[in-house]
Amino acid sequence: MAKDDGKKAKKAKADKKNGGKKDKAKAAAAAPVKAAPAVSPLAPEGGFPALPAIAGVRLSAVEAGVRYKGRLDVMLAEIDAGASVAGVFTRSLTRSAPVHWCEEIIAREAEGTAPKGKYGILVNSGNSNAFTGSNGRIGVETTAASAAAAIGTRPGKVFVASTGVIGEPLPAERITAKMDELAAGLSPEKMEFAARAIMTTDTFPKGCTRMVEIDGTPVTISGFAKGSGMIAPDMATMLVFIFTDACIAQPVLQKILSARNAATFNCITVDGDTSTSDSLVLAATNKAKMAPITSATSAAGKAFSDALGEVMLDLAQQVVRDGEGATKFVSVSVTGAKSTAAARTIGLAIANSPLVKTALAGEDPNWGRIVMAVGKSGQAADRDKLTIRFGDTVVAENGWVSPAYREEDGAAYMKRAEIDIHVDVGVGSGAATVWTCDLTHRYIEINADYRS
């Protein structure tokens, strides 16, 4: 009897152990599933736009389970040989291994030492592959080699970007295991799928397109972006990929991109935090039947630059509209500064101020906080000539509150979803506009819960 009881006890113990394992396995399988967030109230109407295919570009996206299950999280783009490619990247001193890799590719392009062949762009979400020691570079080399083999090019022609949690090893094997599926699914019509695959805390995919006629030839520019938090200039947790069929030399493409970036993506902020992973890659396939653009200042160069600038500004503003927890889209225009750079610095001091941003969230027309932000910017300003407007309402002038200003007018204006703040600092002719959003309780909830 004692022997039988011993057998029963062992069996019960084993059952409990196995049951525990099953429970843990079940929990592990369930944990990575994360519900999609509600779409931002500031999202553009109509959803993701119809982006026309760009000759020479094919894309695909798959679910690899890099961090979460049940969502697209890896995209691959294949770009025909003969394209011109430019890029701008974060200037964070702790930038990720993928950023260093992409900077090396662009350097070779600029030097004219890049190997011939197709280009690839491989992007994963869920893991930023940042601050991961030597594993970071190994992960980049492994995934780039896998993508290169899949599309028939060299690893040094494959741009790699990652976005997500910092400091965790990249599960490269999950990405490489999906490479055949990615290659088989390549299509000119999959920009929206690619846009969805690179999202993290984004609530909607971001896309934009423009068509411009250059020397009688229609040229298309289409692109998509991700970004919602850790958004501040230089650049932010943003990944942006833009494609065009324009014929344009690489040095000219790089010059135009860098100039337009300064007035678009480097003029937005959600929370003032600069990311380790920002990457903007622009590929021109040179497929349009036109004379190549060889100068940024030519009529053709200016026409292309203007259209590209529209796409970049639209995407940049969509990033702000999707700011984590945002309920207000805010433009801050500064005039009367010593220079454009000074105006931009003052604008960002206002746009990044937690006191200004929380006042916006609370619909409080607390113009005193704007005065404070101007003063802390480090740029010249004449206190006694300072003018502040909310929309068309003059709030402060000549160094004090405007005699005509009524608090109820300011409070009514602050209830709008889109707010324009104008500040003239009275010391020069420099002007700049930056874009931001409010700072709400929801921002705290999203970021407190980010890794769970």
C-alpha positions in Angstrom: 0.0 0.0 0.0 2.8 2.4 0.9 4.5 1.5 -2.4 1.3 2.3 -4.4 0.9 5.5 -2.5 4.5 6.4 -3.4 3.8 5.7 -7.1 0.7 7.8 -6.9 2.6 10.6 -5.3 5.3 10.5 -8.0 2.7 10.5 -10.7 0.9 13.5 -9.1 4.2 15.3 -8.9 5.0 14.6 -12.5 1.5 15.6 -13.6 1.9 18.8 -11.7 5.3 19.5 -13.2 4.2 18.8 -16.7 1.0 20.8 -16.1 3.2 23.6 -14.9 5.3 23.4 -18.1 2.2 23.4 -20.2 0.8 26.4 -18.4 4.1 28.3 -18.8 4.3 27.3 -22.5 0.7 28.5 -22.9 1.5 31.8 -21.1 4.7 32.3 -23.2 2.7 31.8 -26.4 0.0 34.2 -25.3 2.3 36.9 -23.9 3.7 38.3 -27.2 0.3 39.0 -28.7 -0.3 42.8 -28.4 -3.6 44.5 -29.4 -3.4 47.2 -32.0 -3.8 50.7 -30.4 -6.8 52.9 -31.3 -6.1 55.1 -34.2 -5.0 58.7 -33.3 -7.8 61.2 -33.5 -5.4 63.4 -35.5 -4.9 60.8 -38.3 -5.5 62.0 -41.8 -9.0 61.2 -43.1 -9.3 58.4 -45.7 -6.7 56.2 -44.3 -3.5 55.1 -46.1 -3.4 56.7 -49.5 -3.2 54.8 -52.8 0.5 55.0 -53.6 1.3 54.4 -57.3 4.0 51.8 -58.0 7.5 53.1 -58.8 9.2 51.4 -61.8 12.1 49.4 -60.5 10.9 49.0 -56.9 9.3 45.8 -55.4 8.3 45.3 -51.8 7.0 42.6 -49.5 6.2 42.1 -45.8 5.8 39.2 -43.5 5.1 38.2 -39.9 8.3 36.9 -38.3 7.5 37.2 -34.6 10.5 39.4 -33.9 8.8 40.6 -30.7 5.0 40.2 -31.1 2.8 37.7 -32.8 -0.1 38.4 -35.1 1.4 41.4 -37.0 3.6 42.1 -39.9 7.1 43.0 -38.6 9.6 42.6 -41.4 9.7 44.3 -44.8 12.0 43.9 -47.8 12.4 46.2 -50.7 14.2 45.3 -54.0 15.5 48.1 -56.2 16.8 47.6 -59.7 20.5 48.1 -60.4 21.3 51.5 -61.7 19.4 53.4 -59.1 20.7 56.4 -57.2 20.4 56.2 -53.4 20.7 58.9 -50.7 20.2 58.8 -47.0 20.2 60.8 -43.8 20.5 59.3 -40.3 20.4 60.0 -36.6 23.3 61.9 -35.1 22.8 60.2 -31.8 26.1 59.3 -30.2 24.6 55.9 -29.3 23.2 55.1 -32.7 22.5 51.5 -33.6 24.5 49.0 -35.6 22.0 49.2 -38.5 22.6 53.0 -38.7 26.4 52.6 -38.8 25.9 50.0 -41.6 23.7 52.3 -43.7 26.1 55.2 -43.2 28.9 53.0 -44.6 26.8 52.2 -47.7 26.0 55.9 -48.3 29.6 56.8 -47.9 30.6 54.3 -50.6 27.9 55.7 -52.8 29.2 59.2 -52.4 32.8 58.1 -53.0 31.8 56.2 -56.1 33.3 53.0 -54.7 30.0 51.1 -54.2 29.7 47.7 -56.0 27.3 47.4 -58.9 24.0 45.6 -58.6 20.5 45.8 -57.1 19.8 47.5 -53.8 17.8 46.0 -51.0 16.2 47.5 -47.9 15.5 45.2 -45.0 13.6 46.5 -42.0 12.3 44.9 -38.8 10.1 46.3 -36.1 10.0 45.2 -32.4 13.7 45.3 -31.8 16.0 48.2 -32.5 19.3 46.2 -32.5 20.8 49.1 -30.6 23.2 49.0 -27.7 23.7 45.3 -28.2 27.5 45.2 -28.4 29.2 43.1 -31.1 26.0 41.1 -31.5 24.5 44.2 -33.1 26.9 44.2 -36.0 26.7 40.4 -36.3 22.9 40.7 -36.6 23.2 43.3 -39.3 25.7 41.2 -41.3 23.7 38.1 -40.9 20.4 39.6 -42.1 22.0 41.6 -44.9 23.7 38.6 -46.3 20.5 36.6 -46.2 18.6 39.4 -47.9 21.3 39.8 -50.5 21.2 36.1 -51.4 17.5 36.2 -51.7 17.4 39.0 -54.2 20.7 38.4 -56.0 23.0 41.2 -54.9 25.8 41.8 -52.4 25.4 42.4 -48.7 26.9 45.8 -49.0 24.0 46.8 -51.2 21.4 46.0 -48.6 20.3 48.8 -46.3 19.2 47.5 -42.9 17.0 49.3 -40.4 15.6 48.2 -37.1 13.1 49.8 -34.7 11.8 48.8 -31.3 13.2 48.0 -27.9 16.8 49.1 -27.2 19.3 46.7 -25.6 17.9 43.3 -26.4 19.7 40.9 -28.8 18.1 40.9 -32.3 16.6 37.4 -33.1 18.2 37.4 -36.5 17.2 33.8 -37.1 13.5 34.7 -37.1 14.2 37.2 -39.8 16.4 35.0 -42.0 13.9 32.1 -41.7 11.4 34.3 -43.5 13.7 35.5 -46.3 12.5 33.1 -48.9 8.9 34.1 -48.2 9.8 37.8 -48.4 11.6 37.3 -51.7 8.7 35.3 -53.2 6.2 38.0 -52.2 8.0 40.9 -53.8 5.6 43.1 -55.7 5.4 46.8 -56.9 2.0 47.0 -55.2 2.9 46.4 -51.5 3.8 49.8 -50.1 1.0 49.7 -47.5 2.0 46.2 -46.3 5.6 47.5 -46.0 4.4 50.6 -44.1 2.5 48.5 -41.6 5.4 46.1 -41.1 7.7 48.9 -39.7 5.2 50.3 -37.2 5.8 50.0 -33.4 3.6 52.3 -31.2 2.2 53.9 -34.4 -1.6 53.8 -34.6 -1.7 54.2 -38.4 0.6 53.6 -41.4 1.9 56.8 -43.0 2.2 57.3 -46.7 2.3 60.1 -49.3 2.7 60.5 -53.0 3.2 63.4 -55.4 3.5 63.6 -59.2 5.5 66.4 -60.8 6.2 67.1 -64.5 9.9 67.7 -65.2 10.8 68.8 -68.7 7.5 67.4 -70.0 8.0 64.0 -68.3 5.7 62.9 -65.4 7.8 61.9 -62.3 6.3 60.1 -59.3 7.5 60.3 -55.7 6.0 57.9 -53.2 7.0 57.1 -49.7 6.0 55.8 -46.3 7.2 56.4 -42.7 6.9 55.2 -39.1 7.1 57.2 -36.0 5.1 58.0 -32.9 7.3 58.4 -29.9 11.0 59.3 -29.2 10.5 62.0 -31.8 12.8 65.0 -31.8 15.2 66.5 -34.4 18.3 64.8 -35.6 16.0 63.0 -36.5 13.8 60.8 -34.2 12.5 57.2 -33.9 11.6 57.5 -37.5 12.1 55.2 -40.4 11.3 56.8 -43.7 11.6 55.2 -47.2 10.9 57.2 -50.3 11.1 56.0 -53.9 11.0 57.9 -57.2 11.4 57.1 -60.9 13.3 60.3 -61.5 16.6 60.3 -63.2 19.1 62.1 -60.9 22.7 61.8 -60.1 23.5 60.5 -56.6 25.4 63.6 -55.3 22.5 65.8 -56.4 20.0 63.5 -54.8 21.9 63.6 -51.5 22.2 67.3 -51.6 18.5 67.8 -52.2 17.5 65.3 -49.5 19.7 66.8 -46.8 18.4 70.3 -47.5 14.8 69.2 -47.4 15.3 67.1 -44.3 16.4 70.2 -42.4 13.0 71.9 -43.0 10.8 68.8 -42.5 11.9 65.9 -40.3 14.3 68.0 -38.3 11.5 70.4 -37.5 9.2 68.0 -35.7 9.1 66.9 -32.1 6.8 64.8 -29.9 8.8 64.3 -26.7 12.2 65.8 -27.3 14.0 62.5 -27.2 16.4 61.7 -30.1 16.4 58.1 -31.2 19.3 55.7 -31.8 17.8 54.3 -35.0 16.5 57.2 -37.3 17.0 56.4 -40.9 15.7 58.1 -44.1 16.5 56.4 -47.4 15.6 57.9 -50.8 16.0 55.8 -53.9 15.7 57.2 -57.4 15.4 54.3 -60.0 16.3 56.5 -63.0 13.5 54.8 -65.0 11.6 58.0 -66.1 12.1 59.0 -69.7 13.9 62.3 -69.0 17.3 64.0 -69.1 19.1 63.3 -65.8 19.0 66.0 -63.2 22.6 67.1 -62.6 22.1 70.2 -60.6 20.0 71.0 -57.5 19.7 74.6 -58.6 18.5 73.9 -62.1 14.8 74.3 -63.0 14.5 70.5 -63.0 16.3 70.2 -59.7 14.1 72.7 -58.1 10.9 71.1 -59.4 12.0 67.7 -58.1 13.1 69.3 -54.8 9.8 71.0 -54.3 7.8 67.9 -54.9 10.1 65.8 -52.6 9.7 68.5 -49.9 6.0 68.2 -50.1 6.2 64.4 -49.6 8.6 64.7 -46.7 6.7 67.5 -44.9 3.4 65.5 -45.2 5.1 62.4 -43.8 6.8 64.4 -41.0 3.5 66.0 -40.0 1.8 62.6 -40.0 4.4 61.4 -37.5 3.4 64.3 -35.2 -0.3 63.6 -35.7 0.5 60.1 -34.5 2.4 61.3 -31.5 1.9 58.9 -28.6 -1.3 60.0 -26.8 -1.6 63.2 -28.9 -4.9 65.0 -29.1 -3.6 68.3 -30.5 -1.5 69.0 -33.7 0.4 72.2 -33.0 2.5 74.4 -35.3 4.9 76.9 -33.7 6.0 79.7 -36.0 8.8 82.0 -34.9 9.7 85.3 -36.6 11.9 88.2 -35.8 14.9 86.0 -34.8 18.5 86.7 -35.5 18.6 83.9 -38.1 16.6 80.9 -39.4 18.6 78.6 -37.1 17.9 80.8 -34.1 14.2 80.9 -35.0 14.2 77.1 -35.2 15.9 76.8 -31.8 13.4 79.0 -30.2 10.5 77.2 -31.8 11.8 73.8 -30.6 12.3 75.3 -27.1 8.6 76.1 -27.1 7.6 72.8 -28.8 9.6 70.6 -26.4 8.6 72.3 -23.2 6.7 69.9 -21.0 4.9 72.9 -19.4 3.8 74.2 -22.7 2.7 70.8 -24.0 0.8 69.9 -20.8 -1.0 73.3 -21.0 -2.0 72.4 -24.5 -3.3 69.0 -23.3 -5.3 70.8 -20.6 -6.6 73.4 -23.1 -5.1 76.1 -20.9 -4.0 79.3 -22.8 -1.1 79.7 -20.5 1.0 82.1 -22.6 3.4 82.7 -19.7 4.9 79.3 -20.4 5.7 80.3 -23.9 7.5 83.4 -22.6 9.4 81.1 -20.3 10.4 78.8 -23.2 11.6 81.7 -25.4 13.8 82.9 -22.5 15.4 79.5 -21.9 16.2 78.9 -25.6 19.6 80.6 -25.4 18.8 82.7 -28.5 18.4 86.5 -28.7 15.0 87.9 -28.0 13.7 91.4 -27.0 11.4 91.0 -24.0 9.8 94.4 -24.6 9.0 93.6 -28.3 7.9 90.1 -27.8 4.5 89.3 -29.5 2.5 86.1 -29.0 -0.5 85.0 -31.0 -2.9 82.0 -30.8 -4.2 81.8 -34.3 -5.3 85.4 -35.1 -5.7 86.3 -31.5 -3.0 88.6 -30.2 -2.2 87.4 -26.7 0.8 89.4 -25.7 2.6 92.4 -27.2 5.2 95.0 -26.2 6.4 92.9 -23.4 3.0 92.3 -21.7 -0.4 90.9 -22.1 -2.3 92.6 -25.0 -4.9 95.1 -23.7 -7.5 93.6 -26.2 -6.9 90.0 -25.1 -9.6 88.1 -23.3 -8.9 84.9 -21.5 -12.1 83.3 -22.7 -11.0 83.8 -26.3 -7.7 82.0 -25.7 -9.5 79.2 -23.8 -12.0 78.8 -26.7 -9.1 78.6 -29.2 -7.3 75.9 -27.2 -10.3 73.6 -27.6 -9.4 73.1 -31.3 -7.6 69.9 -32.5 -5.2 72.0 -34.6 -3.5 75.0 -33.0 -1.2 77.6 -34.4 1.2 79.5 -32.1 3.1 82.5 -33.5 5.9 84.2 -31.6 7.8 87.3 -32.8 11.0 87.9 -30.8 11.8 91.3 -32.3 15.5 91.2 -33.0 15.9 90.3 -36.7 14.3 88.7 -39.8 15.0 85.0 -39.1 11.9 82.8 -39.3 11.1 79.1 -38.9 8.2 76.8 -38.2 8.2 73.6 -36.2 5.5 71.1 -35.4 4.6 69.3 -32.2 1.7 67.8 -30.3 0.4 68.0 -26.7 1.6 65.8 -23.8 -1.2 63.8 -22.3 -1.7 61.1 -19.6 -1.9 58.6 -22.5 1.7 59.3 -23.4 2.7 58.2 -19.9 0.6 55.0 -20.1 2.0 54.0 -23.5 5.6 54.4 -22.4 5.2 53.0 -19.0 3.8 49.9 -20.6 6.1 49.8 -23.7 8.0 46.6 -23.0 5.1 44.5 -21.7 
